[in-house]
Amino acid sequence: MKETIIKVKGMVCNGCENRVQNALKTIDGVSDVVADHNKGIVTVNAKEEVAKSVMEEKIEDIGFEVIKED
């Protein structure tokens, strides 16, 4: 398993956390997702072959902004 942390802008409540978690859980290979709107992060546990870009795209598709670090 690989843990990935994604910074997300726009989550303001538990409902936002649930939307992000539910969206990411639809990706094949994702086993667990914990979103924290207070910290603005999403922690994803997935198999090695799940690309971070796929997760980020899913978050953006539901209306949140991913903060990408260089």
PDB file of N, CA, C, O and CB in Angstrom:
ATOM      1  N   MET A   1       0.834  -1.187   0.000  1.00  0.00           N
ATOM      2  CA  MET A   1       0.000   0.000   0.000  1.00  0.00           C
ATOM      3  C   MET A   1       0.880   1.252   0.000  1.00  0.00           C
ATOM      4  O   MET A   1       1.980   1.274   0.552  1.00  0.00           O
ATOM      5  CB  MET A   1      -0.950  -0.002   1.217  1.00  0.00           C
ATOM      6  N   LYS A   2       0.362   2.254  -0.622  1.00  0.00           N
ATOM      7  CA  LYS A   2       1.064   3.522  -0.699  1.00  0.00           C
ATOM      8  C   LYS A   2       0.155   4.620  -0.169  1.00  0.00           C
ATOM      9  O   LYS A   2      -1.008   4.711  -0.561  1.00  0.00           O
ATOM     10  CB  LYS A   2       1.514   3.825  -2.152  1.00  0.00           C
ATOM     11  N   GLU A   3       0.685   5.458   0.725  1.00  0.00           N
ATOM     12  CA  GLU A   3      -0.084   6.575   1.259  1.00  0.00           C
ATOM     13  C   GLU A   3       0.265   7.828   0.479  1.00  0.00           C
ATOM     14  O   GLU A   3       1.438   8.147   0.290  1.00  0.00           O
ATOM     15  CB  GLU A   3       0.189   6.774   2.773  1.00  0.00           C
ATOM     16  N   THR A   4      -0.761   8.535   0.026  1.00  0.00           N
ATOM     17  CA  THR A   4      -0.590   9.769  -0.712  1.00  0.00           C
ATOM     18  C   THR A   4      -1.350  10.869   0.006  1.00  0.00           C
ATOM     19  O   THR A   4      -2.507  10.685   0.384  1.00  0.00           O
ATOM     20  CB  THR A   4      -1.072   9.620  -2.177  1.00  0.00           C
ATOM     21  N   ILE A   5      -0.700  12.015   0.198  1.00  0.00           N
ATOM     22  CA  ILE A   5      -1.351  13.167   0.823  1.00  0.00           C
ATOM     23  C   ILE A   5      -1.523  14.239  -0.243  1.00  0.00           C
ATOM     24  O   ILE A   5      -0.570  14.623  -0.921  1.00  0.00           O
ATOM     25  CB  ILE A   5      -0.522  13.708   2.044  1.00  0.00           C
ATOM     26  N   ILE A   6      -2.753  14.713  -0.376  1.00  0.00           N
ATOM     27  CA  ILE A   6      -3.087  15.726  -1.377  1.00  0.00           C
ATOM     28  C   ILE A   6      -3.657  16.938  -0.655  1.00  0.00           C
ATOM     29  O   ILE A   6      -4.574  16.814   0.157  1.00  0.00           O
ATOM     30  CB  ILE A   6      -4.101  15.172  -2.436  1.00  0.00           C
ATOM     31  N   LYS A   7      -3.105  18.117  -0.958  1.00  0.00           N
ATOM     32  CA  LYS A   7      -3.641  19.358  -0.399  1.00  0.00           C
ATOM     33  C   LYS A   7      -4.808  19.812  -1.261  1.00  0.00           C
ATOM     34  O   LYS A   7      -4.715  19.863  -2.488  1.00  0.00           O
ATOM     35  CB  LYS A   7      -2.544  20.467  -0.317  1.00  0.00           C
ATOM     36  N   VAL A   8      -5.915  20.142  -0.589  1.00  0.00           N
ATOM     37  CA  VAL A   8      -7.137  20.507  -1.295  1.00  0.00           C
ATOM     38  C   VAL A   8      -7.680  21.827  -0.748  1.00  0.00           C
ATOM     39  O   VAL A   8      -7.765  22.026   0.464  1.00  0.00           O
ATOM     40  CB  VAL A   8      -8.197  19.388  -1.167  1.00  0.00           C
ATOM     41  N   LYS A   9      -8.043  22.716  -1.657  1.00  0.00           N
ATOM     42  CA  LYS A   9      -8.630  24.001  -1.289  1.00  0.00           C
ATOM     43  C   LYS A   9     -10.122  23.944  -1.587  1.00  0.00           C
ATOM     44  O   LYS A   9     -10.531  23.454  -2.640  1.00  0.00           O
ATOM     45  CB  LYS A   9      -7.944  25.184  -2.055  1.00  0.00           C
ATOM     46  N   GLY A  10     -10.926  24.442  -0.671  1.00  0.00           N
ATOM     47  CA  GLY A  10     -12.364  24.512  -0.909  1.00  0.00           C
ATOM     48  C   GLY A  10     -13.213  23.614  -0.028  1.00  0.00           C
ATOM     49  O   GLY A  10     -14.438  23.737  -0.017  1.00  0.00           O
ATOM     50  N   MET A  11     -12.579  22.709   0.713  1.00  0.00           N
ATOM     51  CA  MET A  11     -13.357  21.878   1.645  1.00  0.00           C
ATOM     52  C   MET A  11     -13.629  22.721   2.887  1.00  0.00           C
ATOM     53  O   MET A  11     -12.698  23.190   3.541  1.00  0.00           O
ATOM     54  CB  MET A  11     -12.594  20.535   2.016  1.00  0.00           C
ATOM     55  N   VAL A  12     -14.911  22.911   3.210  1.00  0.00           N
ATOM     56  CA  VAL A  12     -15.246  23.777   4.337  1.00  0.00           C
ATOM     57  C   VAL A  12     -16.085  23.091   5.424  1.00  0.00           C
ATOM     58  O   VAL A  12     -16.367  23.684   6.465  1.00  0.00           O
ATOM     59  CB  VAL A  12     -15.982  24.979   3.833  1.00  0.00           C
ATOM     60  N   CYS A  13     -16.484  21.828   5.170  1.00  0.00           N
ATOM     61  CA  CYS A  13     -17.349  21.160   6.143  1.00  0.00           C
ATOM     62  C   CYS A  13     -17.239  19.647   6.011  1.00  0.00           C
ATOM     63  O   CYS A  13     -16.543  19.133   5.135  1.00  0.00           O
ATOM     64  CB  CYS A  13     -18.810  21.604   5.962  1.00  0.00           C
ATOM     65  N   ASN A  14     -17.941  18.942   6.900  1.00  0.00           N
ATOM     66  CA  ASN A  14     -17.951  17.480   6.844  1.00  0.00           C
ATOM     67  C   ASN A  14     -18.570  16.963   5.554  1.00  0.00           C
ATOM     68  O   ASN A  14     -18.172  15.913   5.049  1.00  0.00           O
ATOM     69  CB  ASN A  14     -18.705  16.916   8.035  1.00  0.00           C
ATOM     70  N   GLY A  15     -19.537  17.692   5.021  1.00  0.00           N
ATOM     71  CA  GLY A  15     -20.152  17.293   3.760  1.00  0.00           C
ATOM     72  C   GLY A  15     -19.141  17.309   2.619  1.00  0.00           C
ATOM     73  O   GLY A  15     -19.149  16.435   1.753  1.00  0.00           O
ATOM     74  N   CYS A  16     -18.269  18.317   2.634  1.00  0.00           N
ATOM     75  CA  CYS A  16     -17.205  18.393   1.625  1.00  0.00           C
ATOM     76  C   CYS A  16     -16.262  17.201   1.767  1.00  0.00           C
ATOM     77  O   CYS A  16     -15.874  16.584   0.775  1.00  0.00           O
ATOM     78  CB  CYS A  16     -16.415  19.721   1.757  1.00  0.00           C
ATOM     79  N   GLU A  17     -15.903  16.888   3.000  1.00  0.00           N
ATOM     80  CA  GLU A  17     -15.038  15.731   3.250  1.00  0.00           C
ATOM     81  C   GLU A  17     -15.671  14.468   2.679  1.00  0.00           C
ATOM     82  O   GLU A  17     -14.999  13.679   2.015  1.00  0.00           O
ATOM     83  CB  GLU A  17     -14.774  15.561   4.765  1.00  0.00           C
ATOM     84  N   ASN A  18     -16.957  14.276   2.935  1.00  0.00           N
ATOM     85  CA  ASN A  18     -17.660  13.077   2.448  1.00  0.00           C
ATOM     86  C   ASN A  18     -17.686  13.017   0.930  1.00  0.00           C
ATOM     87  O   ASN A  18     -17.513  11.943   0.353  1.00  0.00           O
ATOM     88  CB  ASN A  18     -19.088  13.044   2.984  1.00  0.00           C
ATOM     89  N   ARG A  19     -17.898  14.152   0.275  1.00  0.00           N
ATOM     90  CA  ARG A  19     -17.914  14.178  -1.196  1.00  0.00           C
ATOM     91  C   ARG A  19     -16.567  13.743  -1.750  1.00  0.00           C
ATOM     92  O   ARG A  19     -16.503  12.945  -2.685  1.00  0.00           O
ATOM     93  CB  ARG A  19     -18.270  15.587  -1.716  1.00  0.00           C
ATOM     94  N   VAL A  20     -15.481  14.272  -1.171  1.00  0.00           N
ATOM     95  CA  VAL A  20     -14.135  13.926  -1.643  1.00  0.00           C
ATOM     96  C   VAL A  20     -13.852  12.449  -1.382  1.00  0.00           C
ATOM     97  O   VAL A  20     -13.379  11.732  -2.264  1.00  0.00           O
ATOM     98  CB  VAL A  20     -13.065  14.810  -0.952  1.00  0.00           C
ATOM     99  N   GLN A  21     -14.144  12.005  -0.167  1.00  0.00           N
ATOM    100  CA  GLN A  21     -13.894  10.603   0.190  1.00  0.00           C
ATOM    101  C   GLN A  21     -14.659   9.656  -0.723  1.00  0.00           C
ATOM    102  O   GLN A  21     -14.089   8.691  -1.232  1.00  0.00           O
ATOM    103  CB  GLN A  21     -14.281  10.343   1.651  1.00  0.00           C
ATOM    104  N   ASN A  22     -15.934   9.920  -0.936  1.00  0.00           N
ATOM    105  CA  ASN A  22     -16.758   9.042  -1.771  1.00  0.00           C
ATOM    106  C   ASN A  22     -16.280   9.031  -3.217  1.00  0.00           C
ATOM    107  O   ASN A  22     -16.287   7.984  -3.863  1.00  0.00           O
ATOM    108  CB  ASN A  22     -18.218   9.476  -1.713  1.00  0.00           C
ATOM    109  N   ALA A  23     -15.867  10.185  -3.730  1.00  0.00           N
ATOM    110  CA  ALA A  23     -15.377  10.252  -5.112  1.00  0.00           C
ATOM    111  C   ALA A  23     -14.096   9.442  -5.267  1.00  0.00           C
ATOM    112  O   ALA A  23     -13.951   8.692  -6.232  1.00  0.00           O
ATOM    113  CB  ALA A  23     -15.133  11.714  -5.533  1.00  0.00           C
ATOM    114  N   LEU A  24     -13.172   9.586  -4.332  1.00  0.00           N
ATOM    115  CA  LEU A  24     -11.896   8.883  -4.439  1.00  0.00           C
ATOM    116  C   LEU A  24     -12.043   7.382  -4.249  1.00  0.00           C
ATOM    117  O   LEU A  24     -11.281   6.605  -4.825  1.00  0.00           O
ATOM    118  CB  LEU A  24     -10.920   9.428  -3.427  1.00  0.00           C
ATOM    119  N   LYS A  25     -13.010   6.970  -3.449  1.00  0.00           N
ATOM    120  CA  LYS A  25     -13.225   5.540  -3.228  1.00  0.00           C
ATOM    121  C   LYS A  25     -13.742   4.835  -4.475  1.00  0.00           C
ATOM    122  O   LYS A  25     -13.737   3.605  -4.524  1.00  0.00           O
ATOM    123  CB  LYS A  25     -14.196   5.332  -2.087  1.00  0.00           C
ATOM    124  N   THR A  26     -14.193   5.588  -5.492  1.00  0.00           N
ATOM    125  CA  THR A  26     -14.656   4.969  -6.736  1.00  0.00           C
ATOM    126  C   THR A  26     -13.490   4.586  -7.646  1.00  0.00           C
ATOM    127  O   THR A  26     -13.692   3.893  -8.643  1.00  0.00           O
ATOM    128  CB  THR A  26     -15.600   5.917  -7.475  1.00  0.00           C
ATOM    129  N   ILE A  27     -12.289   5.019  -7.322  1.00  0.00           N
ATOM    130  CA  ILE A  27     -11.113   4.702  -8.137  1.00  0.00           C
ATOM    131  C   ILE A  27     -10.634   3.293  -7.794  1.00  0.00           C
ATOM    132  O   ILE A  27     -10.430   2.967  -6.624  1.00  0.00           O
ATOM    133  CB  ILE A  27      -9.972   5.745  -7.907  1.00  0.00           C
ATOM    134  N   ASP A  28     -10.458   2.468  -8.809  1.00  0.00           N
ATOM    135  CA  ASP A  28      -9.949   1.116  -8.590  1.00  0.00           C
ATOM    136  C   ASP A  28      -8.576   1.172  -7.940  1.00  0.00           C
ATOM    137  O   ASP A  28      -7.695   1.899  -8.402  1.00  0.00           O
ATOM    138  CB  ASP A  28      -9.883   0.334  -9.916  1.00  0.00           C
ATOM    139  N   GLY A  29      -8.390   0.407  -6.870  1.00  0.00           N
ATOM    140  CA  GLY A  29      -7.108   0.357  -6.188  1.00  0.00           C
ATOM    141  C   GLY A  29      -7.055   1.197  -4.932  1.00  0.00           C
ATOM    142  O   GLY A  29      -6.162   1.011  -4.105  1.00  0.00           O
ATOM    143  N   VAL A  30      -7.997   2.125  -4.767  1.00  0.00           N
ATOM    144  CA  VAL A  30      -8.036   2.953  -3.557  1.00  0.00           C
ATOM    145  C   VAL A  30      -8.735   2.166  -2.461  1.00  0.00           C
ATOM    146  O   VAL A  30      -9.861   1.700  -2.632  1.00  0.00           O
ATOM    147  CB  VAL A  30      -8.765   4.318  -3.818  1.00  0.00           C
ATOM    148  N   SER A  31      -8.043   2.022  -1.319  1.00  0.00           N
ATOM    149  CA  SER A  31      -8.614   1.219  -0.241  1.00  0.00           C
ATOM    150  C   SER A  31      -9.184   2.057   0.899  1.00  0.00           C
ATOM    151  O   SER A  31     -10.140   1.641   1.553  1.00  0.00           O
ATOM    152  CB  SER A  31      -7.572   0.289   0.302  1.00  0.00           C
ATOM    153  N   ASP A  32      -8.603   3.239   1.145  1.00  0.00           N
ATOM    154  CA  ASP A  32      -9.055   4.056   2.268  1.00  0.00           C
ATOM    155  C   ASP A  32      -8.778   5.520   1.969  1.00  0.00           C
ATOM    156  O   ASP A  32      -7.749   5.862   1.386  1.00  0.00           O
ATOM    157  CB  ASP A  32      -8.360   3.626   3.585  1.00  0.00           C
ATOM    158  N   VAL A  33      -9.709   6.384   2.373  1.00  0.00           N
ATOM    159  CA  VAL A  33      -9.556   7.820   2.168  1.00  0.00           C
ATOM    160  C   VAL A  33      -9.996   8.542   3.428  1.00  0.00           C
ATOM    161  O   VAL A  33     -11.056   8.244   3.979  1.00  0.00           O
ATOM    162  CB  VAL A  33     -10.371   8.307   0.937  1.00  0.00           C
ATOM    163  N   VAL A  34      -9.183   9.495   3.891  1.00  0.00           N
ATOM    164  CA  VAL A  34      -9.551  10.342   5.019  1.00  0.00           C
ATOM    165  C   VAL A  34      -9.329  11.786   4.595  1.00  0.00           C
ATOM    166  O   VAL A  34      -8.204  12.194   4.305  1.00  0.00           O
ATOM    167  CB  VAL A  34      -8.722   9.987   6.309  1.00  0.00           C
ATOM    168  N   ALA A  35     -10.421  12.559   4.561  1.00  0.00           N
ATOM    169  CA  ALA A  35     -10.334  13.977   4.229  1.00  0.00           C
ATOM    170  C   ALA A  35     -10.473  14.789   5.508  1.00  0.00           C
ATOM    171  O   ALA A  35     -11.249  14.432   6.394  1.00  0.00           O
ATOM    172  CB  ALA A  35     -11.423  14.381   3.193  1.00  0.00           C
ATOM    173  N   ASP A  36      -9.722  15.880   5.605  1.00  0.00           N
ATOM    174  CA  ASP A  36      -9.765  16.755   6.777  1.00  0.00           C
ATOM    175  C   ASP A  36      -9.888  18.195   6.291  1.00  0.00           C
ATOM    176  O   ASP A  36      -8.914  18.790   5.829  1.00  0.00           O
ATOM    177  CB  ASP A  36      -8.490  16.570   7.679  1.00  0.00           C
ATOM    178  N   HIS A  37     -11.100  18.752   6.399  1.00  0.00           N
ATOM    179  CA  HIS A  37     -11.305  20.109   5.895  1.00  0.00           C
ATOM    180  C   HIS A  37     -10.594  21.158   6.735  1.00  0.00           C
ATOM    181  O   HIS A  37     -10.253  22.225   6.225  1.00  0.00           O
ATOM    182  CB  HIS A  37     -12.778  20.421   5.844  1.00  0.00           C
ATOM    183  N   ASN A  38     -10.363  20.873   8.013  1.00  0.00           N
ATOM    184  CA  ASN A  38      -9.649  21.826   8.869  1.00  0.00           C
ATOM    185  C   ASN A  38      -8.193  21.992   8.442  1.00  0.00           C
ATOM    186  O   ASN A  38      -7.655  23.099   8.473  1.00  0.00           O
ATOM    187  CB  ASN A  38      -9.712  21.373  10.325  1.00  0.00           C
ATOM    188  N   LYS A  39      -7.561  20.896   8.045  1.00  0.00           N
ATOM    189  CA  LYS A  39      -6.164  20.932   7.608  1.00  0.00           C
ATOM    190  C   LYS A  39      -6.033  21.134   6.105  1.00  0.00           C
ATOM    191  O   LYS A  39      -4.960  21.483   5.613  1.00  0.00           O
ATOM    192  CB  LYS A  39      -5.461  19.652   8.012  1.00  0.00           C
ATOM    193  N   GLY A  40      -7.126  20.914   5.372  1.00  0.00           N
ATOM    194  CA  GLY A  40      -7.095  21.055   3.920  1.00  0.00           C
ATOM    195  C   GLY A  40      -6.308  19.960   3.230  1.00  0.00           C
ATOM    196  O   GLY A  40      -5.668  20.188   2.203  1.00  0.00           O
ATOM    197  N   ILE A  41      -6.363  18.757   3.809  1.00  0.00           N
ATOM    198  CA  ILE A  41      -5.642  17.634   3.203  1.00  0.00           C
ATOM    199  C   ILE A  41      -6.535  16.404   3.072  1.00  0.00           C
ATOM    200  O   ILE A  41      -7.511  16.226   3.801  1.00  0.00           O
ATOM    201  CB  ILE A  41      -4.399  17.290   4.030  1.00  0.00           C
ATOM    202  N   VAL A  42      -6.158  15.574   2.119  1.00  0.00           N
ATOM    203  CA  VAL A  42      -6.802  14.277   1.925  1.00  0.00           C
ATOM    204  C   VAL A  42      -5.695  13.237   1.951  1.00  0.00           C
ATOM    205  O   VAL A  42      -4.701  13.364   1.236  1.00  0.00           O
ATOM    206  CB  VAL A  42      -7.631  14.218   0.573  1.00  0.00           C
ATOM    207  N   THR A  43      -5.864  12.210   2.772  1.00  0.00           N
ATOM    208  CA  THR A  43      -4.904  11.115   2.850  1.00  0.00           C
ATOM    209  C   THR A  43      -5.536   9.896   2.184  1.00  0.00           C
ATOM    210  O   THR A  43      -6.615   9.443   2.565  1.00  0.00           O
ATOM    211  CB  THR A  43      -4.498  10.808   4.340  1.00  0.00           C
ATOM    212  N   VAL A  44      -4.825   9.378   1.171  1.00  0.00           N
ATOM    213  CA  VAL A  44      -5.346   8.264   0.388  1.00  0.00           C
ATOM    214  C   VAL A  44      -4.401   7.071   0.518  1.00  0.00           C
ATOM    215  O   VAL A  44      -3.195   7.206   0.311  1.00  0.00           O
ATOM    216  CB  VAL A  44      -5.524   8.667  -1.102  1.00  0.00           C
ATOM    217  N   ASN A  45      -4.940   5.919   0.856  1.00  0.00           N
ATOM    218  CA  ASN A  45      -4.186   4.670   0.846  1.00  0.00           C
ATOM    219  C   ASN A  45      -4.631   3.869  -0.358  1.00  0.00           C
ATOM    220  O   ASN A  45      -5.812   3.564  -0.522  1.00  0.00           O
ATOM    221  CB  ASN A  45      -4.389   3.863   2.167  1.00  0.00           C
ATOM    222  N   ALA A  46      -3.661   3.532  -1.201  1.00  0.00           N
ATOM    223  CA  ALA A  46      -3.982   2.841  -2.443  1.00  0.00           C
ATOM    224  C   ALA A  46      -2.849   1.924  -2.839  1.00  0.00           C
ATOM    225  O   ALA A  46      -1.741   1.993  -2.309  1.00  0.00           O
ATOM    226  CB  ALA A  46      -4.273   3.837  -3.561  1.00  0.00           C
ATOM    227  N   LYS A  47      -3.166   1.052  -3.802  1.00  0.00           N
ATOM    228  CA  LYS A  47      -2.129   0.204  -4.378  1.00  0.00           C
ATOM    229  C   LYS A  47      -1.138   1.091  -5.118  1.00  0.00           C
ATOM    230  O   LYS A  47      -1.474   2.199  -5.536  1.00  0.00           O
ATOM    231  CB  LYS A  47      -2.739  -0.871  -5.331  1.00  0.00           C
ATOM    232  N   GLU A  48       0.064   0.602  -5.273  1.00  0.00           N
ATOM    233  CA  GLU A  48       1.143   1.358  -5.918  1.00  0.00           C
ATOM    234  C   GLU A  48       0.763   1.912  -7.287  1.00  0.00           C
ATOM    235  O   GLU A  48       1.198   3.003  -7.657  1.00  0.00           O
ATOM    236  CB  GLU A  48       2.356   0.483  -6.061  1.00  0.00           C
ATOM    237  N   GLU A  49      -0.051   1.164  -8.046  1.00  0.00           N
ATOM    238  CA  GLU A  49      -0.299   1.557  -9.426  1.00  0.00           C
ATOM    239  C   GLU A  49      -1.310   2.691  -9.623  1.00  0.00           C
ATOM    240  O   GLU A  49      -1.549   3.104 -10.758  1.00  0.00           O
ATOM    241  CB  GLU A  49      -0.760   0.383 -10.171  1.00  0.00           C
ATOM    242  N   VAL A  50      -1.904   3.199  -8.544  1.00  0.00           N
ATOM    243  CA  VAL A  50      -2.835   4.311  -8.677  1.00  0.00           C
ATOM    244  C   VAL A  50      -2.030   5.613  -8.728  1.00  0.00           C
ATOM    245  O   VAL A  50      -1.340   5.964  -7.771  1.00  0.00           O
ATOM    246  CB  VAL A  50      -3.867   4.329  -7.497  1.00  0.00           C
ATOM    247  N   ALA A  51      -2.127   6.317  -9.850  1.00  0.00           N
ATOM    248  CA  ALA A  51      -1.368   7.555 -10.035  1.00  0.00           C
ATOM    249  C   ALA A  51      -1.994   8.706  -9.249  1.00  0.00           C
ATOM    250  O   ALA A  51      -3.216   8.834  -9.174  1.00  0.00           O
ATOM    251  CB  ALA A  51      -1.288   7.915 -11.524  1.00  0.00           C
ATOM    252  N   LYS A  52      -1.135   9.538  -8.667  1.00  0.00           N
ATOM    253  CA  LYS A  52      -1.606  10.704  -7.921  1.00  0.00           C
ATOM    254  C   LYS A  52      -2.417  11.616  -8.834  1.00  0.00           C
ATOM    255  O   LYS A  52      -3.394  12.225  -8.397  1.00  0.00           O
ATOM    256  CB  LYS A  52      -0.419  11.476  -7.305  1.00  0.00           C
ATOM    257  N   SER A  53      -2.019  11.713 -10.095  1.00  0.00           N
ATOM    258  CA  SER A  53      -2.731  12.583 -11.042  1.00  0.00           C
ATOM    259  C   SER A  53      -4.185  12.149 -11.237  1.00  0.00           C
ATOM    260  O   SER A  53      -5.064  12.984 -11.452  1.00  0.00           O
ATOM    261  CB  SER A  53      -2.009  12.590 -12.394  1.00  0.00           C
ATOM    262  N   VAL A  54      -4.433  10.842 -11.161  1.00  0.00           N
ATOM    263  CA  VAL A  54      -5.798  10.324 -11.288  1.00  0.00           C
ATOM    264  C   VAL A  54      -6.635  10.780 -10.088  1.00  0.00           C
ATOM    265  O   VAL A  54      -7.790  11.177 -10.242  1.00  0.00           O
ATOM    266  CB  VAL A  54      -5.793   8.766 -11.394  1.00  0.00           C
ATOM    267  N   MET A  55      -6.047  10.720  -8.908  1.00  0.00           N
ATOM    268  CA  MET A  55      -6.738  11.159  -7.696  1.00  0.00           C
ATOM    269  C   MET A  55      -7.017  12.660  -7.746  1.00  0.00           C
ATOM    270  O   MET A  55      -8.114  13.108  -7.412  1.00  0.00           O
ATOM    271  CB  MET A  55      -5.907  10.813  -6.448  1.00  0.00           C
ATOM    272  N   GLU A  56      -6.019  13.426  -8.164  1.00  0.00           N
ATOM    273  CA  GLU A  56      -6.171  14.877  -8.238  1.00  0.00           C
ATOM    274  C   GLU A  56      -7.266  15.264  -9.237  1.00  0.00           C
ATOM    275  O   GLU A  56      -8.056  16.174  -8.982  1.00  0.00           O
ATOM    276  CB  GLU A  56      -4.838  15.531  -8.632  1.00  0.00           C
ATOM    277  N   GLU A  57      -7.303  14.580 -10.350  1.00  0.00           N
ATOM    278  CA  GLU A  57      -8.316  14.869 -11.373  1.00  0.00           C
ATOM    279  C   GLU A  57      -9.715  14.593 -10.836  1.00  0.00           C
ATOM    280  O   GLU A  57     -10.649  15.350 -11.104  1.00  0.00           O
ATOM    281  CB  GLU A  57      -8.060  14.032 -12.643  1.00  0.00           C
ATOM    282  N   LYS A  58      -9.859  13.511 -10.081  1.00  0.00           N
ATOM    283  CA  LYS A  58     -11.157  13.155  -9.509  1.00  0.00           C
ATOM    284  C   LYS A  58     -11.626  14.238  -8.537  1.00  0.00           C
ATOM    285  O   LYS A  58     -12.805  14.590  -8.522  1.00  0.00           O
ATOM    286  CB  LYS A  58     -11.079  11.789  -8.793  1.00  0.00           C
ATOM    287  N   ILE A  59     -10.707  14.764  -7.729  1.00  0.00           N
ATOM    288  CA  ILE A  59     -11.037  15.830  -6.775  1.00  0.00           C
ATOM    289  C   ILE A  59     -11.470  17.089  -7.524  1.00  0.00           C
ATOM    290  O   ILE A  59     -12.451  17.732  -7.150  1.00  0.00           O
ATOM    291  CB  ILE A  59      -9.827  16.139  -5.855  1.00  0.00           C
ATOM    292  N   GLU A  60     -10.741  17.435  -8.574  1.00  0.00           N
ATOM    293  CA  GLU A  60     -11.074  18.632  -9.353  1.00  0.00           C
ATOM    294  C   GLU A  60     -12.401  18.460 -10.099  1.00  0.00           C
ATOM    295  O   GLU A  60     -13.138  19.428 -10.282  1.00  0.00           O
ATOM    296  CB  GLU A  60      -9.948  18.946 -10.351  1.00  0.00           C
ATOM    297  N   ASP A  61     -12.704  17.240 -10.526  1.00  0.00           N
ATOM    298  CA  ASP A  61     -13.955  16.966 -11.242  1.00  0.00           C
ATOM    299  C   ASP A  61     -15.187  17.254 -10.385  1.00  0.00           C
ATOM    300  O   ASP A  61     -16.248  17.581 -10.916  1.00  0.00           O
ATOM    301  CB  ASP A  61     -13.983  15.516 -11.704  1.00  0.00           C
ATOM    302  N   ILE A  62     -15.050  17.136  -9.063  1.00  0.00           N
ATOM    303  CA  ILE A  62     -16.210  17.399  -8.195  1.00  0.00           C
ATOM    304  C   ILE A  62     -16.199  18.819  -7.626  1.00  0.00           C
ATOM    305  O   ILE A  62     -16.999  19.147  -6.749  1.00  0.00           O
ATOM    306  CB  ILE A  62     -16.243  16.392  -7.048  1.00  0.00           C
ATOM    307  N   GLY A  63     -15.285  19.664  -8.132  1.00  0.00           N
ATOM    308  CA  GLY A  63     -15.352  21.086  -7.807  1.00  0.00           C
ATOM    309  C   GLY A  63     -14.381  21.632  -6.785  1.00  0.00           C
ATOM    310  O   GLY A  63     -14.522  22.778  -6.358  1.00  0.00           O
ATOM    311  N   PHE A  64     -13.402  20.848  -6.382  1.00  0.00           N
ATOM    312  CA  PHE A  64     -12.416  21.340  -5.428  1.00  0.00           C
ATOM    313  C   PHE A  64     -11.098  21.606  -6.132  1.00  0.00           C
ATOM    314  O   PHE A  64     -10.830  21.042  -7.193  1.00  0.00           O
ATOM    315  CB  PHE A  64     -12.218  20.338  -4.279  1.00  0.00           C
ATOM    316  N   GLU A  65     -10.281  22.458  -5.548  1.00  0.00           N
ATOM    317  CA  GLU A  65      -8.997  22.806  -6.141  1.00  0.00           C
ATOM    318  C   GLU A  65      -7.874  22.029  -5.456  1.00  0.00           C
ATOM    319  O   GLU A  65      -7.760  22.034  -4.230  1.00  0.00           O
ATOM    320  CB  GLU A  65      -8.746  24.326  -6.040  1.00  0.00           C
ATOM    321  N   VAL A  66      -7.058  21.369  -6.252  1.00  0.00           N
ATOM    322  CA  VAL A  66      -5.881  20.661  -5.730  1.00  0.00           C
ATOM    323  C   VAL A  66      -4.724  21.651  -5.718  1.00  0.00           C
ATOM    324  O   VAL A  66      -4.463  22.322  -6.716  1.00  0.00           O
ATOM    325  CB  VAL A  66      -5.531  19.379  -6.597  1.00  0.00           C
ATOM    326  N   ILE A  67      -4.039  21.740  -4.597  1.00  0.00           N
ATOM    327  CA  ILE A  67      -2.859  22.595  -4.483  1.00  0.00           C
ATOM    328  C   ILE A  67      -1.645  21.728  -4.780  1.00  0.00           C
ATOM    329  O   ILE A  67      -1.247  20.887  -3.974  1.00  0.00           O
ATOM    330  CB  ILE A  67      -2.754  23.265  -3.055  1.00  0.00           C
ATOM    331  N   LYS A  68      -1.069  21.949  -5.949  1.00  0.00           N
ATOM    332  CA  LYS A  68       0.067  21.141  -6.379  1.00  0.00           C
ATOM    333  C   LYS A  68       1.365  21.784  -5.924  1.00  0.00           C
ATOM    334  O   LYS A  68       1.569  22.992  -6.052  1.00  0.00           O
ATOM    335  CB  LYS A  68       0.063  20.961  -7.907  1.00  0.00           C
ATOM    336  N   GLU A  69       2.227  20.947  -5.396  1.00  0.00           N
ATOM    337  CA  GLU A  69       3.517  21.427  -4.918  1.00  0.00           C
ATOM    338  C   GLU A  69       4.581  21.083  -5.930  1.00  0.00           C
ATOM    339  O   GLU A  69       4.563  20.001  -6.518  1.00  0.00           O
ATOM    340  CB  GLU A  69       3.863  20.830  -3.543  1.00  0.00           C
ATOM    341  N   ASP A  70       5.503  21.995  -6.136  1.00  0.00           N
ATOM    342  CA  ASP A  70       6.590  21.753  -7.096  1.00  0.00           C
ATOM    343  C   ASP A  70       7.674  20.895  -6.516  1.00  0.00           C
ATOM    344  O   ASP A  70       8.657  20.599  -7.195  1.00  0.00           O
ATOM    345  CB  ASP A  70       7.183  23.053  -7.564  1.00  0.00           C
TER     346      ASP A  70
END
